Amino acid sequence: MSNFEKLKVREVIVVEGRDDTNAVLRAVDGLTIETHGFGIKKETWDLLEKAYKEKGLIILTDPDYSGEEIRRKLTARFPESRQAFLTRSEAEKKGDIGIENAEPADIAEAIRKAHYTASAETAEFTEDDLFEAGLTGRKDSAQRRQLVGASLGIGYGNARGFLKKLNSFGVSREDFEKSVRALEEAQ
């Protein structure tokens, strides 16, 4: 880890809590705002609004149900925020899942790969694309989606959710195919 260099980030990174902030600041040179869970206070919403308008936001919540619900609330209010994702395995330590458990290099990589949500969802990818890539219809499809999602920096999702992420985050056909090829070569 001595060769690790912190990533400089202009946008404000939105996390769930203090421990997440500590982990993020080991990985990046930047600012964070903590939501403190679902019950985001008015003062926090105001601070988020100011940061969104002045610097932009990167949303980095835990890869669990609660984190995804918080991400949905934030994205609904701040639709042009960038989205950063860690895999469950990157954020897991002794059965606990959270950003605070991730290695600085993994956090920096997730932030580096952060995607903007497209203002209008494209129809670049279809269910047929997922099937042909082995991301649906196979016993190992869920694992394959997890690996491709990590490679693309869009996180995991069930088949419908993964397809929505591919189209919403503006993933290019070239990047998708490259990621699927890398998966095939690794297996």
C-alpha positions in Angstrom: 0.0 0.0 0.0 3.0 2.3 0.2 2.7 3.0 -3.6 -1.0 4.0 -3.2 -1.6 7.6 -4.2 -4.8 9.3 -3.2 -7.2 10.2 -6.0 -8.1 13.9 -6.1 -11.8 14.4 -6.4 -13.6 17.7 -7.2 -17.1 16.5 -6.5 -18.4 15.9 -3.0 -18.8 12.2 -2.2 -22.0 11.2 -0.4 -21.7 8.3 2.1 -23.9 6.9 4.8 -21.9 7.5 8.0 -18.7 8.6 9.8 -16.9 5.3 9.3 -17.6 5.5 5.6 -16.1 9.0 5.5 -13.0 7.8 7.3 -12.5 5.0 4.7 -13.2 7.3 1.8 -10.7 9.9 3.0 -8.0 7.2 3.2 -8.6 6.7 -0.6 -9.3 10.2 -1.9 -8.4 13.8 -1.4 -11.8 15.3 -1.3 -14.9 16.1 0.8 -17.8 13.9 2.0 -21.3 14.5 3.2 -22.9 11.8 5.5 -26.6 11.0 5.2 -26.7 9.2 8.5 -29.1 6.6 7.1 -32.7 7.0 5.7 -33.8 9.9 7.9 -31.8 12.6 6.1 -32.3 15.8 8.1 -33.2 19.1 6.4 -29.8 20.6 7.2 -28.2 17.7 5.4 -30.5 18.0 2.4 -29.6 21.7 2.2 -25.9 21.0 2.4 -26.3 18.3 -0.4 -28.2 20.8 -2.5 -25.4 23.4 -2.2 -22.7 20.8 -3.0 -24.7 19.5 -5.9 -25.1 22.9 -7.5 -21.5 24.1 -6.8 -19.3 21.0 -7.1 -21.4 18.0 -8.1 -22.0 14.8 -6.1 -20.7 11.2 -6.3 -23.0 8.8 -4.5 -21.2 5.9 -2.8 -23.5 4.0 -0.6 -23.2 0.5 0.9 -23.9 -2.4 -1.5 -26.8 -3.6 0.5 -30.6 -3.0 0.5 -30.4 0.1 2.8 -27.6 1.6 0.7 -29.6 1.1 -2.5 -32.6 2.7 -1.0 -30.6 5.7 0.1 -29.0 5.9 -3.3 -32.5 5.9 -4.9 -33.6 8.8 -2.6 -30.5 10.8 -3.5 -30.7 10.1 -7.2 -34.3 11.1 -7.3 -33.4 14.5 -5.8 -30.0 14.9 -7.5 -30.4 13.1 -10.9 -27.1 14.4 -12.4 -25.0 12.9 -9.7 -22.3 10.4 -10.5 -22.8 6.9 -9.2 -19.9 4.9 -7.7 -20.3 1.2 -6.7 -18.3 -1.3 -4.6 -19.0 -5.0 -4.9 -20.3 -6.8 -1.8 -17.1 -8.7 -1.6 -15.0 -5.5 -1.7 -17.1 -4.0 1.1 -17.4 -7.1 3.3 -15.4 -7.9 6.4 -16.4 -10.6 8.9 -20.0 -10.7 7.6 -20.4 -6.9 7.8 -21.1 -5.1 4.5 -20.2 -1.4 4.3 -18.0 1.1 2.6 -16.0 1.3 5.8 -14.6 -2.2 5.2 -13.2 -1.6 1.8 -9.6 -1.1 0.9 -8.5 2.4 -0.2 -7.5 1.2 -3.6 -11.0 -0.4 -4.2 -12.7 2.8 -3.1 -10.5 5.0 -5.3 -11.2 2.7 -8.3 -14.9 2.8 -7.7 -14.8 6.6 -7.6 -12.6 6.7 -10.7 -15.2 4.5 -12.5 -18.2 6.6 -11.3 -20.9 7.0 -14.0 -23.4 9.8 -14.7 -26.9 8.6 -15.0 -28.1 9.4 -18.6 -30.8 12.0 -18.6 -32.8 9.7 -20.9 -32.4 6.0 -20.7 -31.1 4.5 -24.0 -32.1 1.2 -25.4 -28.5 0.2 -26.4 -28.8 -3.1 -24.6 -31.6 -5.7 -24.6 -32.5 -8.9 -22.7 -31.0 -10.7 -25.7 -27.6 -9.1 -25.1 -27.6 -10.3 -21.5 -28.6 -13.8 -22.6 -25.9 -14.0 -25.3 -23.3 -12.8 -22.9 -24.3 -15.4 -20.3 -25.6 -12.8 -17.9 -29.0 -14.5 -17.9 -30.2 -18.0 -18.5 -27.3 -19.8 -16.9 -26.6 -21.2 -13.4 -23.7 -18.8 -13.0 -25.4 -15.8 -14.5 -25.7 -13.9 -11.2 -22.0 -14.3 -10.5 -21.2 -13.3 -14.1 -23.3 -10.1 -13.7 -21.5 -9.3 -10.5 -18.1 -9.6 -12.2 -19.1 -7.6 -15.3 -20.8 -5.0 -13.2 -17.6 -4.6 -11.1 -15.5 -4.4 -14.2 -17.8 -1.7 -15.7 -18.1 0.2 -12.4 -21.9 -0.1 -12.4 -22.5 -2.5 -9.5 -24.6 -5.6 -9.3 -28.2 -6.1 -10.1 -30.7 -8.8 -10.9 -31.2 -9.2 -14.7 -33.8 -6.4 -15.0 -31.8 -4.0 -12.8 -28.5 -4.8 -14.5 -30.1 -4.1 -17.9 -31.4 -0.8 -16.6 -28.0 0.2 -15.3 -26.3 -0.7 -18.6 -28.7 1.6 -20.4 -28.9 4.4 -17.7 -25.2 4.8 -17.2 -24.4 5.1 -20.8 -22.1 2.0 -21.0 -20.8 1.7 -24.5 -21.2 -1.5 -26.5 -17.4 -1.7 -26.8 -16.8 -1.5 -23.0 -19.6 -4.1 -22.4 -18.1 -6.5 -25.0 -14.6 -6.0 -23.6 -15.7 -6.7 -20.1 -17.6 -9.9 -21.2 -14.5 -11.0 -23.2 -12.3 -10.5 -20.1 -14.7 -12.6 -18.1 -14.6 -15.4 -20.6 -10.8 -15.3 -20.8 -10.5 -15.4 -17.0 -12.7 -18.5 -16.7 
